[in-house]
């Protein structure tokens, strides 16, 4: 009876959680720092988008007010109504949608057929051709702007949709990615189809392509977003206001007094909606396409 009360504190002491050692505290510190840095990086990425939207719903006079405010004192959507009523933004949207879809479809078709030939067909000069494709990585697009514009001008395609689309069809990254995936498919599958009388096109589209739908879908989204956001080449090759794409059309939204910040930001927010939705809906596919383009997969 006398020893019974002393056993309860002993049991409580035995079940108490041991104190964390200094090493355990230091081990959790890097994780906390990485989390903090991630939050800071996310805020730094989101803030420009937030600031563009806030600027677009401010009255024009408030966009240059000092000090700037993080939220408008008066919410005003007149900038959005202005750009739809006084600029061909709907035509710019149609130009961007049409050219981006055409570029995406043609890039995928040309890339997969070229990669299939390099991967599965035996012909003279195959290694030289693949070396030329790899060399395309080393030549930045900006270095070929002048000769490319001269060629397009001689063909009479300046300010023409073909002049906008054709130079963007060369995609060595997509060719290399497709070739890497085609190389992993057992050749016996294609040989069996050829024995049954299938043509090379039938082998490609009936066997090889269905086995690579995932990478095709990922490349399609990444290619579409890149074509939609492309600014430099459309800015050079298109000089008619009605033929501009939406990224170039943003530069045309001005007022009689100079840069109209609210209207410009309203155009930018409107232009960014398709790519934002595409990323939010197909986030995993976009990540797979970027990883494949970077050679991580």
C-alpha positions as CSV (number, residue, x, y, z in Angstrom):
1,X,0.0,0.0,0.0
2,X,2.8,2.4,0.8
3,X,4.7,1.6,-2.4
4,X,1.7,2.0,-4.7
5,X,1.6,5.8,-5.0
6,X,5.2,5.9,-6.0
7,X,4.6,3.6,-9.1
8,X,2.3,6.1,-10.9
9,X,5.0,8.8,-11.2
10,X,7.4,6.2,-12.4
11,X,5.0,5.0,-15.1
12,X,4.4,8.6,-16.2
13,X,8.1,9.3,-16.3
14,X,8.6,6.2,-18.4
15,X,6.0,7.2,-21.0
16,X,7.1,10.8,-21.3
17,X,8.4,11.8,-24.7
18,X,12.2,12.2,-24.7
19,X,13.5,15.7,-25.2
20,X,14.8,16.4,-28.8
21,X,18.5,16.5,-29.0
22,X,20.5,19.4,-30.5
23,X,21.3,17.3,-33.6
24,X,17.6,16.6,-34.3
25,X,16.8,20.3,-34.0
26,X,19.7,21.2,-36.4
27,X,18.5,18.5,-38.8
28,X,15.0,20.0,-39.0
29,X,16.5,23.5,-39.5
30,X,17.4,23.0,-43.2
31,X,13.9,21.8,-44.0
32,X,12.4,24.8,-42.4
33,X,14.8,27.1,-44.3
34,X,13.9,25.4,-47.6
35,X,10.2,25.8,-46.9
36,X,10.7,29.5,-46.1
37,X,12.8,30.0,-49.3
38,X,10.1,28.2,-51.3
39,X,7.4,30.5,-49.9
40,X,9.5,33.5,-50.7
41,X,10.1,32.3,-54.3
42,X,6.4,31.6,-54.7
43,X,5.5,35.1,-53.5
44,X,8.1,36.6,-55.8
45,X,6.6,34.7,-58.8
46,X,3.0,35.4,-57.9
47,X,3.4,39.1,-57.1
48,X,3.9,40.4,-60.7
49,X,0.8,38.6,-61.8
50,X,-1.1,40.0,-58.8
51,X,0.3,43.5,-59.6
52,X,-0.7,43.3,-63.3
53,X,-4.3,42.4,-62.3
54,X,-4.5,45.1,-59.7
55,X,-3.2,47.7,-62.1
56,X,-5.7,46.6,-64.8
57,X,-8.7,47.3,-62.5
58,X,-7.4,50.8,-61.3
59,X,-8.5,54.1,-62.9
60,X,-5.7,55.3,-65.2
61,X,-4.8,58.2,-62.9
62,X,-4.3,55.9,-59.9
63,X,-1.7,53.7,-61.8
64,X,0.9,56.5,-61.5
65,X,-0.1,57.7,-58.0
66,X,2.6,57.8,-55.4
67,X,2.9,56.0,-53.1
68,X,1.4,53.0,-55.0
69,X,-1.3,51.0,-53.3
70,X,-1.5,47.2,-53.2
71,X,-5.3,47.3,-53.8
72,X,-7.2,49.9,-55.8
73,X,-9.3,52.4,-53.8
74,X,-11.8,52.3,-56.7
75,X,-12.3,49.1,-58.7
76,X,-12.7,50.1,-62.3
77,X,-13.1,47.6,-65.2
78,X,-13.2,50.3,-67.9
79,X,-9.7,49.3,-69.2
80,X,-11.1,45.9,-70.2
81,X,-14.1,47.4,-72.0
82,X,-11.8,49.9,-73.7
83,X,-9.5,47.3,-75.2
84,X,-12.4,45.2,-76.5
85,X,-14.1,48.3,-78.0
86,X,-11.1,50.2,-79.4
87,X,-8.6,47.5,-80.4
88,X,-8.7,44.4,-82.5
89,X,-8.0,42.2,-79.6
90,X,-10.5,39.5,-80.7
91,X,-8.6,39.4,-84.1
92,X,-5.3,39.1,-82.2
93,X,-6.8,36.2,-80.2
94,X,-7.9,34.4,-83.3
95,X,-4.4,35.0,-84.9
96,X,-2.7,33.6,-81.8
97,X,-5.1,30.6,-81.5
98,X,-4.8,29.7,-85.2
99,X,-1.1,30.1,-85.5
100,X,-0.4,28.3,-82.2
101,X,-2.6,25.3,-83.1
102,X,-1.0,25.1,-86.6
103,X,2.5,25.3,-85.2
104,X,1.7,22.6,-82.5
105,X,0.2,20.1,-84.9
106,X,2.9,20.6,-87.6
107,X,5.8,20.5,-85.1
108,X,4.5,17.2,-83.7
109,X,3.9,15.6,-87.1
110,X,7.2,16.6,-88.5
111,X,9.2,15.8,-85.4
112,X,7.7,12.3,-84.9
113,X,8.2,11.4,-88.6
114,X,11.8,12.7,-88.6
115,X,12.5,10.9,-85.3
116,X,11.0,7.7,-86.5
117,X,13.2,7.7,-89.6
118,X,16.3,8.4,-87.5
119,X,15.4,5.7,-85.0
120,X,14.0,2.9,-87.1
121,X,15.0,3.3,-90.7
122,X,18.5,2.5,-92.1
123,X,19.6,4.9,-94.8
124,X,22.8,6.6,-96.0
125,X,23.6,9.8,-94.1
126,X,21.4,9.0,-91.1
127,X,24.1,9.8,-88.6
128,X,25.0,13.0,-90.4
129,X,21.4,14.1,-90.4
130,X,21.1,13.4,-86.7
131,X,24.3,15.4,-86.0
132,X,22.7,18.3,-87.9
133,X,19.6,18.0,-85.7
134,X,21.8,18.1,-82.6
135,X,23.6,21.1,-84.0
136,X,20.3,22.9,-84.0
137,X,20.6,23.1,-80.2
138,X,23.8,25.2,-80.5
139,X,22.3,27.9,-82.9
140,X,20.0,30.3,-81.1
141,X,17.0,31.5,-83.0
142,X,18.2,35.1,-82.7
143,X,21.3,34.4,-84.7
144,X,19.3,33.4,-87.7
145,X,16.8,36.2,-87.6
146,X,18.3,38.4,-90.4
147,X,18.8,35.6,-93.0
148,X,15.5,34.1,-92.1
149,X,13.7,37.4,-92.6
150,X,15.5,38.0,-95.9
151,X,14.3,34.5,-97.1
152,X,10.7,35.1,-95.9
153,X,10.7,38.5,-97.6
154,X,12.0,37.1,-100.9
155,X,9.2,34.5,-100.7
156,X,6.6,37.3,-100.3
157,X,5.5,35.9,-96.9
158,X,6.1,39.0,-94.8
159,X,2.9,40.0,-93.0
160,X,1.4,36.6,-94.0
161,X,0.4,33.8,-91.7
162,X,2.6,31.3,-93.5
163,X,5.6,33.6,-92.9
164,X,4.7,33.5,-89.2
165,X,4.2,29.7,-89.0
166,X,6.8,28.1,-91.2
167,X,10.0,29.4,-89.5
168,X,8.7,28.1,-86.1
169,X,8.4,24.5,-87.3
170,X,12.0,23.6,-86.8
171,X,12.0,21.9,-83.4
172,X,15.2,19.8,-82.9
173,X,14.3,19.3,-79.2
174,X,11.1,17.5,-80.1
175,X,12.9,15.4,-82.7
176,X,15.5,14.3,-80.1
177,X,12.9,13.5,-77.5
178,X,10.8,11.4,-79.9
179,X,13.9,9.5,-81.0
180,X,14.9,8.7,-77.5
181,X,11.4,7.2,-76.8
182,X,11.3,5.4,-80.2
183,X,14.7,3.8,-79.4
184,X,13.3,2.2,-76.3
185,X,10.5,0.3,-78.2
186,X,11.5,-3.3,-79.1
187,X,12.2,-3.5,-82.8
188,X,10.3,-6.8,-82.9
189,X,7.0,-5.0,-82.7
190,X,7.7,-3.1,-85.9
191,X,9.2,-6.1,-87.7
192,X,6.0,-8.2,-86.9
193,X,3.8,-5.5,-88.4
194,X,6.0,-5.2,-91.5
195,X,5.8,-9.0,-92.0
196,X,2.0,-8.7,-92.0
197,X,2.3,-6.0,-94.8
198,X,2.1,-2.8,-92.8
199,X,3.7,0.3,-94.3
200,X,6.1,2.4,-92.3
201,X,3.4,5.0,-91.8
202,X,1.1,2.3,-90.4
203,X,3.8,1.1,-88.1
204,X,4.5,4.7,-86.8
205,X,0.9,5.7,-86.2
206,X,-0.5,2.3,-85.2
207,X,2.3,1.0,-83.0
208,X,4.9,3.6,-82.0
209,X,2.7,6.6,-81.5
210,X,0.1,4.9,-79.2
211,X,3.0,3.8,-77.0
212,X,4.1,7.4,-76.7
213,X,0.8,9.3,-76.2
214,X,2.0,10.6,-72.9
215,X,5.1,12.4,-74.3
216,X,3.1,13.5,-77.3
217,X,0.5,15.1,-75.1
218,X,3.1,16.8,-73.0
219,X,5.1,18.1,-76.0
220,X,1.8,19.4,-77.5
221,X,1.1,21.5,-74.4
222,X,4.6,22.9,-74.1
223,X,4.8,23.7,-77.8
224,X,1.4,25.5,-77.8
225,X,2.4,27.6,-74.8
226,X,5.7,28.5,-76.4
227,X,4.1,29.4,-79.7
228,X,1.4,31.5,-77.9
229,X,4.0,33.4,-75.9
230,X,6.4,34.0,-78.8
231,X,7.0,37.7,-79.3
232,X,10.2,38.2,-81.3
233,X,9.5,36.6,-84.6
234,X,5.8,37.8,-84.8
235,X,7.0,41.3,-83.9
236,X,9.5,41.2,-86.9
237,X,7.5,39.5,-89.6
238,X,4.0,41.1,-88.9
239,X,3.6,44.8,-89.6
240,X,-0.2,45.1,-90.0
241,X,-2.1,45.8,-86.8
242,X,-4.9,43.4,-87.7
243,X,-2.4,40.5,-88.3
244,X,-0.6,40.8,-85.0
245,X,-0.7,38.0,-82.3
246,X,-1.7,38.8,-78.8
247,X,1.8,39.2,-77.3
248,X,2.7,41.8,-80.0
249,X,-0.7,43.4,-79.8
250,X,0.0,44.4,-76.2
251,X,2.5,46.9,-77.4
252,X,-0.1,48.7,-79.5
253,X,-2.4,49.5,-76.6
254,X,-1.6,53.2,-75.9
255,X,-3.4,56.4,-75.3
256,X,-2.9,59.9,-76.7
257,X,-0.9,60.8,-73.6
258,X,1.6,57.9,-73.9
259,X,1.6,54.6,-72.2
260,X,-1.7,53.6,-70.7
261,X,-0.8,51.3,-67.9
262,X,-4.2,50.1,-66.9
263,X,-5.2,49.3,-70.5
264,X,-1.8,47.6,-71.2
265,X,-2.1,45.4,-68.1
266,X,-5.7,44.6,-69.0
267,X,-4.5,43.4,-72.4
268,X,-1.7,41.4,-70.7
269,X,-4.0,39.7,-68.2
270,X,-6.4,38.9,-71.0
271,X,-3.6,37.4,-73.1
272,X,-2.3,35.3,-70.2
273,X,-5.6,33.6,-69.4
274,X,-5.3,30.8,-71.9
275,X,-1.7,29.8,-70.8
276,X,-2.7,30.0,-67.2
277,X,-5.7,27.8,-67.7
278,X,-3.6,25.4,-69.8
279,X,-1.0,25.1,-67.0
280,X,-3.6,24.7,-64.2
281,X,-5.5,22.0,-66.1
282,X,-2.5,20.1,-67.5
283,X,0.1,20.9,-64.8
284,X,1.4,17.3,-64.7
285,X,1.7,17.1,-68.5
286,X,3.5,20.4,-68.7
287,X,6.0,19.3,-66.1
288,X,6.6,16.1,-68.0
289,X,7.1,18.0,-71.2
290,X,9.6,20.4,-69.6
291,X,11.5,17.5,-67.9
292,X,11.6,15.7,-71.2
293,X,12.8,18.8,-73.0
294,X,15.5,19.3,-70.4
295,X,16.7,15.7,-70.9
296,X,15.8,14.6,-67.4
297,X,13.5,11.8,-68.4
